Amino acid sequence: MKKIFTLNVLIFIIVLSTFSQKTCNLVLFAVEATPFYAVVNGIKQNTEPQTNVKITGLTNNANSVKIIFKDSSIPDINKNFYSESMNVQMTARIVNTKKGYKLRYFGEVPLESAPVAANEVKIVYQTTPPPTVVEKPRINSNVVEETITTTTTSTTNTDLRTNTSNETPNTTESMNVDMNVGGINMGMNININTNEAEQINSSADIDNVNSNITTTTTTTTTTTSSSGFNTNYSDNNIVEAEDPIYYVDGYSGNVGCEKPMNNVNSIINAINNESFDDDKLMIAKQAIKNKCLKTDDVIKIIELITFEDTRLELAKFAYNSTYDIDDYYKVNSVFKFSSNKEELNEFISNK
């Protein structure tokens, strides 16, 4: 009995451990590279605004997301995301529509086959707000020099031999102060005239006193010190995203998904195995759901459909699975009627 109980407990622990290891990722990227902060379940995830953020280690398949833009003039976006299963990577893109910025669910793929974008910033899911980083100036003792030079010149001219009255000889002192602080020069000149404290009597014995006495004293003091820090510093906390990689030659426009498929022959073969348009449409939708395709490949798939109404339905469906969405106007080539082209263009304009 004890062995059975112990075995059941062990199985329960193994099952619980396996379940607890299931996580999911959430990728948020701005189509127009508009920097933003991601707030997931009320917790701010990135300390610096980014344009492509991958949040890993989410333990719930239902999460609330708030987008706060670096540009405060853009309103915040709030949206809830739910996945029916764990161990998947969900993707949502931020697009600028006629009605303002929107956060739209783009799809999900298993974690083991999830693509990695070159410019994404990976963040492990934070359950507590990250600390606010305050950048301090970097210490550099040789960056700012302060030099103070003080020159004092004292000159005394006294003619005792000719000063036979009760006049007091004058003493003139001149002081020049030059200061250089951080490349800024400041100068100051000071002239001081004073009288001798004692008067010279005309009857005094001046035979032992030298006449025309001139004394000049110059004192120069130079002090060099450092301010202790450099205010011209670089912000080491800003993570600059790398330039995005474009998978279509010559294309540098907006992207609708992360990385397009290299080969769609398997999808084409599966559709060709069906005889009726309805069945072809069903297979096409199943095949391209949660996939990323190039516009040229979308055209190849749509051309497998016979009727234009069915083609239009597939063209609308495939738009959300297209990488080079700025080239999606090429899809108009599959239609003969202008009304279908206009309807597709109107559909895209409302996105």
LUMSE-539552 format. One record per residue (C-alpha): residue number from 1; residue in three letters; x, y, z. Coordinates in Angstrom, 3 decimals, padded with zeros to 6 digits, m for minus. Layout:
<miros>
num NUM, residu ala, x X, y Y, z Z
...
</miros>
This chain:
<miros>
num 1, residu met, x 000.000, y 000.000, z 000.000
num 2, residu lys, x 002.847, y 002.358, z 000.912
num 3, residu lys, x 004.571, y 001.579, z m002.409
num 4, residu ile, x 001.443, y 002.470, z m004.375
num 5, residu phe, x 001.053, y 005.722, z m002.455
num 6, residu thr, x 004.711, y 006.646, z m002.998
num 7, residu leu, x 004.435, y 005.878, z m006.727
num 8, residu asn, x 001.333, y 008.054, z m007.074
num 9, residu val, x 003.063, y 010.942, z m005.305
num 10, residu leu, x 006.078, y 010.582, z m007.588
num 11, residu ile, x 003.916, y 010.616, z m010.700
num 12, residu phe, x 002.072, y 013.682, z m009.424
num 13, residu ile, x 005.360, y 015.504, z m008.827
num 14, residu ile, x 006.627, y 014.609, z m012.309
num 15, residu val, x 003.411, y 015.781, z m013.958
num 16, residu leu, x 003.395, y 018.979, z m011.919
num 17, residu ser, x 007.039, y 019.651, z m012.764
num 18, residu thr, x 006.419, y 019.098, z m016.461
num 19, residu phe, x 003.449, y 021.443, z m016.450
num 20, residu ser, x 005.338, y 024.125, z m014.539
num 21, residu gln, x 008.070, y 024.147, z m017.169
num 22, residu lys, x 005.666, y 025.187, z m019.911
num 23, residu thr, x 006.140, y 028.799, z m020.920
num 24, residu cys, x 005.487, y 031.026, z m023.880
num 25, residu asn, x 007.067, y 034.065, z m025.527
num 26, residu leu, x 005.491, y 037.311, z m026.632
num 27, residu val, x 007.043, y 039.345, z m029.445
num 28, residu leu, x 005.982, y 042.971, z m029.830
num 29, residu phe, x 007.360, y 044.987, z m032.737
num 30, residu ala, x 006.568, y 048.370, z m034.248
num 31, residu val, x 006.193, y 048.303, z m038.022
num 32, residu glu, x 007.287, y 051.942, z m038.295
num 33, residu ala, x 010.097, y 051.530, z m035.724
num 34, residu thr, x 008.361, y 053.740, z m033.140
num 35, residu pro, x 010.113, y 053.262, z m029.743
num 36, residu phe, x 007.889, y 052.040, z m026.913
num 37, residu tyr, x 007.769, y 050.515, z m023.435
num 38, residu ala, x 006.020, y 047.168, z m022.943
num 39, residu val, x 003.909, y 046.708, z m019.814
num 40, residu val, x 002.799, y 043.081, z m019.360
num 41, residu asn, x 000.301, y 042.187, z m016.639
num 42, residu gly, x 000.888, y 045.604, z m015.066
num 43, residu ile, x 004.692, y 045.251, z m014.910
num 44, residu lys, x 006.987, y 047.408, z m017.045
num 45, residu gln, x 009.398, y 045.097, z m018.875
num 46, residu asn, x 012.006, y 047.274, z m020.650
num 47, residu thr, x 013.815, y 050.184, z m018.984
num 48, residu glu, x 014.708, y 051.788, z m022.318
num 49, residu pro, x 012.272, y 052.350, z m025.215
num 50, residu gln, x 012.678, y 049.742, z m027.974
num 51, residu thr, x 011.113, y 048.971, z m031.358
num 52, residu asn, x 011.189, y 045.156, z m031.179
num 53, residu val, x 010.869, y 043.329, z m027.851
num 54, residu lys, x 010.721, y 039.585, z m027.184
num 55, residu ile, x 009.448, y 038.766, z m023.684
num 56, residu thr, x 010.299, y 035.197, z m022.698
num 57, residu gly, x 009.255, y 032.966, z m019.819
num 58, residu leu, x 005.564, y 033.884, z m019.634
num 59, residu thr, x 003.913, y 031.265, z m017.431
num 60, residu asn, x 000.321, y 032.082, z m018.404
num 61, residu asn, x m001.347, y 031.793, z m021.778
num 62, residu ala, x m003.528, y 034.823, z m021.010
num 63, residu asn, x m001.699, y 038.151, z m020.654
num 64, residu ser, x m002.657, y 041.813, z m020.687
num 65, residu val, x m000.369, y 044.152, z m022.613
num 66, residu lys, x m000.032, y 047.918, z m022.494
num 67, residu ile, x 002.133, y 049.862, z m024.943
num 68, residu ile, x 003.510, y 053.214, z m023.768
num 69, residu phe, x 005.241, y 055.161, z m026.516
num 70, residu lys, x 008.384, y 057.219, z m026.027
num 71, residu asp, x 006.572, y 059.962, z m027.909
num 72, residu ser, x 004.079, y 061.025, z m025.241
num 73, residu ser, x 001.804, y 062.547, z m027.878
num 74, residu ile, x 000.843, y 059.026, z m029.021
num 75, residu pro, x m001.927, y 057.487, z m026.874
num 76, residu asp, x m001.221, y 054.257, z m024.987
num 77, residu ile, x m002.523, y 050.953, z m026.340
num 78, residu asn, x m004.167, y 048.259, z m024.194
num 79, residu lys, x m004.867, y 044.737, z m025.428
num 80, residu asn, x m005.325, y 041.214, z m024.027
num 81, residu phe, x m003.683, y 038.172, z m025.603
num 82, residu tyr, x m004.707, y 034.559, z m025.180
num 83, residu ser, x m003.193, y 031.365, z m026.542
num 84, residu glu, x m004.913, y 027.996, z m026.421
num 85, residu ser, x m001.631, y 026.248, z m025.689
num 86, residu met, x 001.738, y 026.879, z m024.019
num 87, residu asn, x 005.266, y 026.488, z m025.434
num 88, residu val, x 004.426, y 028.861, z m028.278
num 89, residu gln, x 005.668, y 032.253, z m029.390
num 90, residu met, x 002.932, y 034.816, z m029.913
num 91, residu thr, x 003.608, y 037.827, z m032.119
num 92, residu ala, x 001.820, y 041.161, z m032.252
num 93, residu arg, x 002.705, y 044.175, z m034.337
num 94, residu ile, x 002.147, y 047.878, z m033.728
num 95, residu val, x 000.761, y 049.542, z m036.845
num 96, residu asn, x m000.179, y 053.125, z m037.600
num 97, residu thr, x m003.657, y 053.192, z m039.104
num 98, residu lys, x m005.976, y 055.994, z m040.101
num 99, residu lys, x m007.550, y 055.679, z m036.661
num 100, residu gly, x m004.224, y 055.853, z m034.835
num 101, residu tyr, x m001.761, y 053.261, z m033.580
num 102, residu lys, x m003.112, y 049.737, z m033.068
num 103, residu leu, x m001.666, y 046.572, z m031.509
num 104, residu arg, x m002.737, y 043.614, z m033.622
num 105, residu tyr, x m002.272, y 039.932, z m032.990
num 106, residu phe, x m000.165, y 038.467, z m035.761
num 107, residu gly, x 000.002, y 034.750, z m034.979
num 108, residu glu, x 001.900, y 032.123, z m033.043
num 109, residu val, x 004.401, y 029.356, z m033.723
num 110, residu pro, x 005.888, y 026.592, z m031.563
num 111, residu leu, x 008.861, y 027.746, z m029.497
num 112, residu glu, x 011.220, y 025.273, z m031.134
num 113, residu ser, x 010.556, y 026.749, z m034.583
num 114, residu ala, x 010.200, y 030.412, z m033.549
num 115, residu pro, x 012.256, y 032.793, z m035.734
num 116, residu val, x 014.767, y 035.233, z m034.266
num 117, residu ala, x 014.848, y 038.796, z m035.610
num 118, residu ala, x 018.199, y 040.550, z m035.797
num 119, residu asn, x 016.970, y 043.716, z m034.090
num 120, residu glu, x 014.863, y 042.221, z m031.310
num 121, residu val, x 015.678, y 042.892, z m027.657
num 122, residu lys, x 015.184, y 039.768, z m025.536
num 123, residu ile, x 013.780, y 040.284, z m022.028
num 124, residu val, x 012.998, y 037.595, z m019.468
num 125, residu tyr, x 009.492, y 038.228, z m018.117
num 126, residu gln, x 009.662, y 040.547, z m015.122
num 127, residu thr, x 007.271, y 039.960, z m012.228
num 128, residu thr, x 008.477, y 043.076, z m010.414
num 129, residu pro, x 009.217, y 046.489, z m011.942
num 130, residu pro, x 012.857, y 046.797, z m013.086
num 131, residu pro, x 014.978, y 049.363, z m011.201
num 132, residu thr, x 015.215, y 052.830, z m012.687
num 133, residu val, x 018.730, y 053.370, z m013.979
num 134, residu val, x 020.204, y 056.818, z m013.367
num 135, residu glu, x 023.278, y 057.487, z m015.436
num 136, residu lys, x 026.109, y 059.150, z m013.507
num 137, residu pro, x 029.053, y 061.009, z m015.038
num 138, residu arg, x 032.158, y 058.915, z m015.505
num 139, residu ile, x 035.165, y 059.862, z m013.366
num 140, residu asn, x 038.158, y 061.173, z m015.301
num 141, residu ser, x 040.802, y 063.095, z m013.377
num 142, residu asn, x 042.423, y 064.550, z m016.493
num 143, residu val, x 039.387, y 065.890, z m018.278
num 144, residu val, x 038.727, y 069.339, z m016.821
num 145, residu glu, x 041.653, y 071.446, z m015.732
num 146, residu glu, x 041.390, y 074.623, z m013.718
num 147, residu thr, x 044.335, y 076.994, z m013.833
num 148, residu ile, x 044.459, y 080.112, z m011.635
num 149, residu thr, x 047.305, y 082.564, z m012.151
num 150, residu thr, x 047.697, y 085.506, z m009.791
num 151, residu thr, x 050.247, y 088.237, z m010.478
num 152, residu thr, x 050.828, y 090.999, z m007.935
num 153, residu thr, x 053.043, y 093.980, z m008.778
num 154, residu ser, x 053.839, y 096.521, z m006.099
num 155, residu thr, x 055.657, y 099.730, z m007.086
num 156, residu thr, x 056.642, y 102.486, z m004.655
num 157, residu asn, x 058.060, y 105.780, z m005.958
num 158, residu thr, x 059.259, y 108.143, z m003.277
num 159, residu asp, x 061.401, y 111.198, z m003.847
num 160, residu leu, x 062.425, y 112.130, z m000.321
num 161, residu arg, x 064.986, y 114.618, z m001.403
num 162, residu thr, x 062.534, y 116.872, z m003.163
num 163, residu asn, x 059.646, y 116.235, z m000.783
num 164, residu thr, x 060.359, y 119.072, z 001.625
num 165, residu ser, x 056.778, y 119.894, z 002.419
num 166, residu asn, x 054.356, y 118.129, z 004.727
num 167, residu glu, x 053.047, y 115.963, z 001.868
num 168, residu thr, x 052.776, y 112.233, z 002.254
num 169, residu pro, x 054.425, y 110.119, z m000.478
num 170, residu asn, x 052.071, y 107.943, z m002.534
num 171, residu thr, x 052.288, y 104.159, z m002.862
num 172, residu thr, x 050.654, y 102.523, z m005.891
num 173, residu glu, x 049.929, y 098.793, z m005.945
num 174, residu ser, x 048.618, y 097.009, z m009.029
num 175, residu met, x 047.256, y 093.442, z m008.978
num 176, residu asn, x 046.314, y 091.437, z m012.086
num 177, residu val, x 044.331, y 088.214, z m011.721
num 178, residu asp, x 043.923, y 085.877, z m014.729
num 179, residu met, x 041.764, y 082.750, z m014.361
num 180, residu asn, x 041.158, y 079.922, z m016.859
num 181, residu val, x 038.385, y 077.507, z m015.817
num 182, residu gly, x 037.272, y 074.832, z m018.245
num 183, residu gly, x 038.437, y 076.792, z m021.276
num 184, residu ile, x 036.809, y 080.087, z m020.119
num 185, residu asn, x 039.205, y 082.980, z m019.551
num 186, residu met, x 038.443, y 085.589, z m016.888
num 187, residu gly, x 040.650, y 088.630, z m016.132
num 188, residu met, x 040.587, y 091.277, z m013.420
num 189, residu asn, x 042.853, y 094.323, z m012.819
num 190, residu ile, x 042.958, y 096.124, z m009.455
num 191, residu asn, x 044.875, y 099.394, z m008.800
num 192, residu ile, x 045.238, y 100.619, z m005.199
num 193, residu asn, x 046.606, y 104.064, z m004.189
num 194, residu thr, x 047.531, y 104.487, z m000.517
num 195, residu asn, x 049.332, y 107.139, z 001.566
num 196, residu glu, x 052.252, y 106.439, z 003.857
num 197, residu ala, x 051.217, y 106.313, z 007.508
num 198, residu glu, x 053.842, y 108.770, z 008.584
num 199, residu gln, x 054.394, y 112.304, z 007.276
num 200, residu ile, x 057.853, y 113.485, z 006.302
num 201, residu asn, x 058.838, y 116.780, z 007.942
num 202, residu ser, x 060.650, y 119.330, z 005.849
num 203, residu ser, x 063.230, y 119.674, z 008.610
num 204, residu ala, x 063.950, y 115.919, z 008.781
num 205, residu asp, x 067.432, y 114.651, z 008.171
num 206, residu ile, x 067.281, y 113.039, z 004.802
num 207, residu asp, x 070.983, y 112.710, z 004.105
num 208, residu asn, x 070.891, y 109.013, z 005.015
num 209, residu val, x 067.770, y 108.289, z 002.930
num 210, residu asn, x 068.115, y 107.279, z m000.705
num 211, residu ser, x 066.193, y 109.446, z m003.076
num 212, residu asn, x 063.975, y 108.235, z m005.893
num 213, residu ile, x 063.320, y 104.813, z m004.329
num 214, residu thr, x 061.512, y 102.465, z m006.670
num 215, residu thr, x 060.565, y 098.960, z m005.537
num 216, residu thr, x 058.794, y 096.454, z m007.789
num 217, residu thr, x 057.672, y 093.054, z m006.481
num 218, residu thr, x 056.037, y 090.496, z m008.740
num 219, residu thr, x 054.519, y 087.298, z m007.374
num 220, residu thr, x 053.018, y 084.659, z m009.666
num 221, residu thr, x 051.056, y 081.698, z m008.347
num 222, residu thr, x 049.720, y 078.954, z m010.655
num 223, residu thr, x 047.391, y 076.229, z m009.409
num 224, residu thr, x 046.124, y 073.332, z m011.541
num 225, residu ser, x 043.351, y 071.097, z m010.276
num 226, residu ser, x 040.769, y 068.664, z m011.594
num 227, residu ser, x 036.996, y 068.914, z m011.331
num 228, residu gly, x 036.755, y 065.175, z m010.649
num 229, residu phe, x 034.355, y 064.179, z m013.447
num 230, residu asn, x 033.612, y 064.606, z m017.082
num 231, residu thr, x 030.202, y 065.956, z m018.048
num 232, residu asn, x 030.702, y 064.926, z m021.668
num 233, residu tyr, x 029.800, y 061.280, z m021.267
num 234, residu ser, x 028.007, y 058.700, z m023.335
num 235, residu asp, x 024.870, y 056.957, z m022.110
num 236, residu asn, x 025.978, y 053.349, z m021.709
num 237, residu asn, x 022.442, y 052.230, z m020.814
num 238, residu ile, x 020.894, y 052.938, z m024.197
num 239, residu val, x 020.705, y 049.817, z m026.330
num 240, residu glu, x 020.664, y 050.730, z m029.975
num 241, residu ala, x 018.872, y 048.184, z m032.084
num 242, residu glu, x 020.710, y 046.833, z m035.090
num 243, residu asp, x 019.521, y 047.613, z m038.573
num 244, residu pro, x 016.705, y 045.235, z m039.573
num 245, residu ile, x 017.353, y 042.466, z m042.069
num 246, residu tyr, x 015.203, y 042.517, z m045.190
num 247, residu tyr, x 014.534, y 039.194, z m046.850
num 248, residu val, x 013.303, y 040.512, z m050.205
num 249, residu asp, x 015.923, y 041.956, z m052.551
num 250, residu gly, x 015.507, y 045.679, z m053.020
num 251, residu tyr, x 012.691, y 045.920, z m050.457
num 252, residu ser, x 013.014, y 048.250, z m047.465
num 253, residu gly, x 009.388, y 049.081, z m046.678
num 254, residu asn, x 007.049, y 048.059, z m043.884
num 255, residu val, x 006.929, y 044.395, z m042.928
num 256, residu gly, x 003.864, y 042.405, z m041.965
num 257, residu cys, x 005.607, y 039.431, z m040.361
num 258, residu glu, x 009.053, y 038.507, z m039.144
num 259, residu lys, x 010.649, y 036.117, z m041.635
num 260, residu pro, x 009.119, y 034.813, z m044.894
num 261, residu met, x 009.262, y 031.189, z m046.047
num 262, residu asn, x 011.945, y 030.368, z m048.583
num 263, residu asn, x 009.866, y 027.773, z m050.424
num 264, residu val, x 006.090, y 027.394, z m050.818
num 265, residu asn, x 006.105, y 024.386, z m053.156
num 266, residu ser, x 004.620, y 022.133, z m050.477
num 267, residu ile, x 001.664, y 024.503, z m050.094
num 268, residu ile, x 001.172, y 024.700, z m053.862
num 269, residu asn, x 001.242, y 020.912, z m054.183
num 270, residu ala, x m001.330, y 020.497, z m051.400
num 271, residu ile, x m003.698, y 022.957, z m053.073
num 272, residu asn, x m003.250, y 021.356, z m056.489
num 273, residu asn, x m004.400, y 018.046, z m055.055
num 274, residu glu, x m007.889, y 019.529, z m054.638
num 275, residu ser, x m010.380, y 019.838, z m057.523
num 276, residu phe, x m012.854, y 022.485, z m056.304
num 277, residu asp, x m012.250, y 026.102, z m055.379
num 278, residu asp, x m013.874, y 025.774, z m051.971
num 279, residu asp, x m011.536, y 022.926, z m051.054
num 280, residu lys, x m008.525, y 024.794, z m052.460
num 281, residu leu, x m009.450, y 027.856, z m050.401
num 282, residu met, x m009.773, y 025.764, z m047.242
num 283, residu ile, x m006.365, y 024.116, z m047.777
num 284, residu ala, x m004.744, y 027.465, z m048.616
num 285, residu lys, x m006.031, y 029.092, z m045.456
num 286, residu gln, x m004.878, y 026.163, z m043.334
num 287, residu ala, x m001.456, y 026.153, z m044.987
num 288, residu ile, x m000.633, y 029.861, z m044.673
num 289, residu lys, x m002.130, y 030.424, z m041.224
num 290, residu asn, x 000.618, y 031.462, z m038.800
num 291, residu lys, x 003.082, y 031.511, z m041.696
num 292, residu cys, x 005.013, y 034.363, z m043.284
num 293, residu leu, x 005.089, y 034.632, z m047.096
num 294, residu lys, x 006.436, y 036.961, z m049.750
num 295, residu thr, x 003.993, y 038.837, z m051.990
num 296, residu asp, x 005.195, y 036.963, z m055.088
num 297, residu asp, x 004.481, y 033.627, z m053.381
num 298, residu val, x 001.026, y 034.823, z m052.335
num 299, residu ile, x 000.281, y 035.588, z m055.978
num 300, residu lys, x 001.343, y 032.062, z m056.996
num 301, residu ile, x m001.032, y 030.543, z m054.452
num 302, residu ile, x m003.985, y 032.784, z m055.355
num 303, residu glu, x m003.567, y 031.955, z m059.046
num 304, residu leu, x m004.372, y 028.323, z m058.209
num 305, residu ile, x m007.952, y 029.472, z m057.547
num 306, residu thr, x m010.325, y 029.743, z m060.522
num 307, residu phe, x m013.090, y 032.161, z m059.506
num 308, residu glu, x m012.368, y 035.796, z m058.687
num 309, residu asp, x m014.660, y 035.958, z m055.654
num 310, residu thr, x m012.736, y 033.110, z m054.078
num 311, residu arg, x m009.446, y 034.717, z m055.065
num 312, residu leu, x m010.517, y 037.954, z m053.369
num 313, residu glu, x m011.358, y 036.112, z m050.163
num 314, residu leu, x m007.953, y 034.431, z m050.142
num 315, residu ala, x m006.170, y 037.695, z m050.963
num 316, residu lys, x m007.722, y 039.349, z m047.922
num 317, residu phe, x m006.856, y 036.394, z m045.719
num 318, residu ala, x m003.242, y 036.207, z m046.936
num 319, residu tyr, x m002.506, y 039.891, z m046.280
num 320, residu asn, x m001.906, y 039.252, z m042.574
num 321, residu ser, x 000.614, y 036.551, z m043.491
num 322, residu thr, x 002.648, y 038.656, z m045.931
num 323, residu tyr, x 006.130, y 040.018, z m045.250
num 324, residu asp, x 006.539, y 042.799, z m047.856
num 325, residu ile, x 003.109, y 044.380, z m047.366
num 326, residu asp, x 004.068, y 047.590, z m049.177
num 327, residu asp, x 004.326, y 045.485, z m052.348
num 328, residu tyr, x 000.910, y 043.901, z m051.862
num 329, residu tyr, x m000.484, y 046.065, z m054.652
num 330, residu lys, x 001.014, y 043.457, z m057.002
num 331, residu val, x m001.785, y 041.085, z m055.978
num 332, residu asn, x m004.166, y 043.203, z m058.078
num 333, residu ser, x m002.701, y 041.466, z m061.114
num 334, residu val, x m004.723, y 038.293, z m060.318
num 335, residu phe, x m008.022, y 040.122, z m060.856
num 336, residu lys, x m009.710, y 041.009, z m064.129
num 337, residu phe, x m012.486, y 043.137, z m062.653
num 338, residu ser, x m011.778, y 046.605, z m061.274
num 339, residu ser, x m014.394, y 046.144, z m058.564
num 340, residu asn, x m012.365, y 043.336, z m056.976
num 341, residu lys, x m009.191, y 045.429, z m057.111
num 342, residu glu, x m010.967, y 048.345, z m055.464
num 343, residu glu, x m012.400, y 046.111, z m052.743
num 344, residu leu, x m008.963, y 044.688, z m051.954
num 345, residu asn, x m007.399, y 048.146, z m051.812
num 346, residu glu, x m010.136, y 049.369, z m049.499
num 347, residu phe, x m009.583, y 046.335, z m047.271
num 348, residu ile, x m005.865, y 047.102, z m047.010
num 349, residu ser, x m006.473, y 050.821, z m046.357
num 350, residu asn, x m008.582, y 049.984, z m043.313
num 351, residu lys, x m005.801, y 047.924, z m041.785
</miros>
